[in-house]
Amino acid sequence: MNDAHNAGTWRHEGVPYYSQWGSADWVAPIVERGADPCEDPHWRASGFTEADAYRFWAKRLCGLTCLESALDYWGVAHAPRAQLLEEALRHGVYRVREDGGVDGLIYRPFAAWVEAAFGVRVEVMTDEGIEASAARIDAQTLAIVSVSPEIRYPERVNPDQGGHLILLHGRGDGGVWFHNPSGIAPYQANAWLPYETVARFHARRGMALTRPR
């Protein structure tokens, strides 16, 4: 990370980027052309062994992918993503409905689980604008915020906010730097967008994650 605190700027350097699918370069084929995620030769890298389970869950694990980036940046040991999912399910972070759908990522169970399991302090943010959430980023803190997945195409008109999670790891120059687990280059890893653009997609909620002491 750097020590730039002037002009409201702070940027963590070297935060690892992970796609919520096996490979970052497979995001575009999957989300744009409907490619089978299991055609990616690296689909088992996150610990899944059953193809159908991977197909079902990978598109829903943006939040756990953001968590992995933060934990690895801070050097906090953790299980592979598939095992993290098992723990998250046990703690009510995701809830599988009778109709086969999934509710989640649910913030407060997530916060309680992550604090207990990894020592990371998690503060839930509600009804908070993107600039206020970004201002929480400091030497010890990253932020996960809710945006619509269409943020991967910021030049397009979008009607929705929320439904997807990205990891903020920097702020400055009137905007934020972030990793998008389902992003497409150039808005995938270490991407930057101005606050007014992010606000179009932002659901005014998220979580601030502070590293263990």
C-alpha positions in Angstrom: 0.0 0.0 0.0 1.1 3.6 -0.3 1.1 6.4 2.2 -0.8 9.0 0.2 -3.4 10.6 2.4 -3.3 13.9 0.7 -6.4 15.2 -1.2 -8.5 12.3 0.1 -6.3 9.8 -1.7 -5.5 6.3 -0.5 -4.7 3.3 -2.6 -3.7 -0.2 -1.6 -1.2 -1.6 -4.0 -0.9 -5.3 -4.8 -4.3 -6.5 -3.7 -4.7 -9.8 -5.6 -7.5 -10.0 -8.1 -9.6 -13.2 -8.5 -12.5 -13.9 -10.8 -15.5 -15.6 -9.3 -15.0 -18.1 -12.1 -11.9 -20.2 -12.6 -10.0 -17.8 -14.9 -10.2 -14.1 -15.3 -10.1 -14.4 -19.1 -13.2 -16.6 -19.1 -15.5 -14.0 -17.7 -16.2 -12.4 -21.1 -17.1 -15.7 -22.8 -19.3 -16.7 -19.8 -21.2 -13.5 -19.3 -21.3 -12.3 -22.9 -21.7 -15.5 -24.9 -23.1 -18.0 -22.4 -20.0 -20.3 -22.5 -20.1 -23.3 -20.2 -18.0 -22.3 -17.2 -16.7 -25.9 -17.0 -15.0 -25.5 -20.4 -12.5 -23.3 -18.5 -9.7 -25.8 -17.7 -9.2 -24.1 -14.4 -12.7 -24.4 -13.1 -11.6 -26.7 -10.2 -9.1 -24.2 -8.9 -11.4 -22.9 -6.3 -12.0 -26.3 -4.8 -15.2 -27.4 -6.5 -15.2 -31.0 -7.6 -18.7 -31.3 -9.1 -19.4 -29.5 -12.3 -23.1 -28.8 -11.6 -22.3 -27.3 -8.2 -19.6 -25.1 -9.7 -22.0 -23.9 -12.5 -24.7 -23.1 -9.9 -22.5 -21.3 -7.3 -19.7 -19.6 -9.2 -22.0 -16.9 -10.6 -23.2 -16.2 -7.1 -19.9 -16.0 -5.2 -18.8 -12.4 -5.9 -18.8 -11.6 -2.2 -16.6 -14.6 -1.2 -14.3 -13.8 -4.1 -13.8 -10.3 -2.7 -13.2 -11.8 0.8 -10.5 -14.0 -0.6 -8.7 -11.0 -2.2 -8.8 -9.2 1.2 -7.7 -12.2 3.2 -4.8 -13.0 0.8 -3.7 -9.4 0.8 -3.5 -9.4 4.6 -1.9 -12.9 4.7 -4.8 -14.5 6.5 -5.0 -18.2 6.0 -8.3 -19.6 4.7 -9.7 -22.7 2.9 -10.4 -22.8 -0.8 -13.6 -21.0 -2.0 -15.7 -24.1 -2.2 -15.0 -24.8 1.5 -15.6 -21.2 2.4 -19.0 -21.6 0.8 -19.7 -24.6 3.0 -18.9 -22.5 6.1 -20.9 -19.5 4.8 -23.9 -21.7 4.3 -23.6 -23.1 7.8 -23.6 -19.6 9.1 -26.6 -18.3 7.2 -24.6 -16.1 4.8 -26.5 -17.7 1.9 -29.9 -19.4 2.1 -31.1 -21.8 -0.5 -34.8 -21.3 -1.1 -37.4 -24.0 -1.7 -37.8 -22.7 -5.3 -34.1 -23.4 -5.9 -33.0 -19.8 -5.8 -30.5 -18.3 -3.3 -30.8 -15.4 -0.9 -27.4 -13.8 -0.1 -24.8 -12.7 0.5 -26.5 -11.6 3.7 -24.4 -8.9 5.4 -24.8 -9.4 9.1 -24.3 -13.2 9.2 -21.3 -12.6 6.9 -19.9 -10.1 9.3 -20.4 -12.3 12.3 -18.8 -15.3 10.6 -15.8 -13.4 9.1 -15.0 -11.8 12.5 -15.2 -15.1 14.3 -13.3 -17.1 11.7 -10.6 -14.7 10.6 -10.5 -11.9 13.1 -11.4 -9.3 10.4 -13.7 -6.6 11.8 -16.7 -6.0 9.5 -18.9 -2.9 9.7 -22.1 -3.1 7.7 -22.9 0.1 5.7 -26.5 1.0 4.9 -27.9 4.1 3.1 -24.4 5.4 2.5 -23.2 7.0 -0.7 -20.2 5.8 -2.6 -18.0 8.7 -1.5 -18.7 8.1 2.2 -18.0 4.4 1.8 -14.8 5.0 -0.1 -13.7 7.4 2.6 -13.5 4.5 5.0 -10.5 3.1 3.1 -7.3 3.5 5.0 -4.1 1.6 5.9 -6.1 -1.1 7.6 -9.4 -1.1 5.7 -10.9 -2.2 2.4 -14.6 -2.0 1.4 -17.0 -4.3 -0.3 -19.9 -2.5 -1.9 -23.1 -3.5 -3.7 -23.5 -2.4 -7.3 -25.3 -3.8 -10.3 -23.3 -6.2 -12.4 -23.7 -3.9 -15.4 -20.9 -1.8 -13.9 -18.7 -3.9 -16.2 -20.1 -1.7 -19.0 -20.0 1.7 -17.4 -20.6 3.5 -20.7 -24.0 2.0 -21.0 -27.3 3.2 -19.6 -28.3 1.1 -16.6 -31.6 1.1 -14.7 -30.6 -1.0 -11.7 -28.5 -0.7 -8.5 -27.2 -3.6 -6.5 -27.2 -7.3 -6.9 -23.4 -7.7 -7.2 -20.4 -7.0 -5.0 -17.0 -5.4 -5.8 -13.9 -4.8 -3.7 -12.8 -1.1 -3.3 -9.1 -0.8 -2.6 -8.4 2.8 -3.4 -9.9 6.3 -3.6 -8.6 9.4 -5.3 -8.8 11.7 -8.3 -12.6 11.9 -7.8 -13.3 8.2 -7.9 -12.4 4.7 -6.7 -10.1 1.8 -7.7 -11.7 -1.6 -7.4 -11.7 -5.3 -8.4 -14.8 -6.6 -10.0 -15.0 -10.4 -9.7 -17.3 -10.6 -12.8 -15.7 -7.6 -14.6 -14.4 -7.5 -18.1 -11.2 -5.6 -18.9 -10.6 -2.7 -18.6 -13.1 -2.7 -15.7 -12.0 -6.0 -14.1 -8.8 -5.7 -12.0 -7.4 -2.4 -10.6 -10.2 -0.5 -12.4 -10.9 3.1 -11.7 -14.2 5.0 -12.2 -15.4 8.4 -11.1 -17.8 8.6 -8.1 -20.6 9.9 -10.3 -20.4 6.9 -12.6 -20.2 4.3 -9.7 -23.2 6.0 -8.1 -25.4 5.0 -11.0 -24.8 1.4 -10.2 -24.4 1.7 -6.4 -27.1 0.4 -4.0 -25.8 2.6 -1.1 -24.8 -0.5 1.0 -21.8 -2.6 1.7 -19.3 -3.6 4.3 -16.0 -2.1 5.5 -13.4 -4.8 6.3 -10.6 -4.0 8.7 -7.6 -6.3 8.9 -6.8 -8.3 12.0 -4.4 -6.7 14.5 
